[in-house]
Amino acid sequence: MDLVAFALASTPLRLRERTTLQITASFGVASYPVHATTPDALIAAADLALYAAKQAGRNRVERAIRRVTSTPYDLA
């Protein structure tokens, strides 16, 4: 994932002839069964990691650091 974030940040996106955009991305990563054992909890763990990446400065990849056993919302 670090390579994906680096590639996005390193590749300018050209729109028309005079407009160039710089794109960055943040990723939150969680794995089964380390961080969760249900689909909803796995998504919640990755979501928490994503918010940690954004708080740490954006354009980063953060791995979940704790196990999620329940979710505050239902994704169904």
C-alpha positions in Angstrom: 0.0 0.0 0.0 2.9 2.4 0.7 3.9 2.0 -3.0 0.3 2.8 -4.1 0.3 6.0 -2.0 3.8 6.9 -3.3 2.8 6.3 -6.9 -0.3 8.4 -6.7 1.6 11.3 -5.1 4.4 11.0 -7.6 2.2 11.1 -10.7 0.7 14.4 -11.6 -2.7 14.2 -13.2 -3.1 16.5 -16.2 -6.5 17.9 -17.0 -6.5 19.8 -20.3 -3.3 21.5 -21.3 -2.8 23.9 -18.4 -4.2 22.2 -15.3 -2.2 19.7 -13.3 -3.5 18.1 -10.1 -1.5 16.4 -7.4 -3.3 13.4 -5.9 -2.6 11.9 -2.5 -4.3 9.0 -0.8 -4.6 7.6 2.7 -5.3 3.9 3.5 -6.5 2.0 6.5 -5.6 -1.6 6.5 -7.0 -4.4 8.7 -6.7 -8.2 8.3 -8.9 -11.2 9.2 -8.7 -12.7 11.8 -6.1 -10.5 13.5 -8.1 -7.4 13.7 -11.7 -8.7 13.4 -13.7 -11.9 12.8 -16.8 -10.5 11.1 -17.1 -8.5 8.0 -18.6 -5.5 9.8 -15.9 -5.5 12.4 -13.2 -5.8 9.8 -14.5 -2.8 7.9 -14.7 -0.9 11.2 -11.1 -1.8 12.1 -9.9 -0.6 8.6 -12.0 2.6 9.0 -10.4 3.3 12.4 -7.0 2.8 10.8 -7.9 5.2 7.9 -8.9 7.9 10.4 -5.5 7.4 12.1 -3.7 7.8 8.8 -5.6 11.1 8.1 -4.9 12.4 11.6 -1.2 11.5 11.2 -0.8 13.8 8.2 -2.6 12.2 5.3 -1.0 10.5 2.3 -0.1 7.5 4.5 -0.9 3.9 5.2 -1.9 2.9 8.7 -2.5 -0.6 9.9 -5.2 -1.4 12.5 -3.6 -1.6 16.0 -6.4 -3.2 17.9 -9.0 -5.9 17.5 -12.5 -4.8 16.9 -15.2 -7.1 18.3 -18.3 -5.0 17.9 -19.3 -2.1 15.7 -21.2 1.1 16.5 -23.2 0.8 13.3 -24.7 -1.8 11.1 -23.4 -1.9 7.5 -26.1 -4.2 6.2 
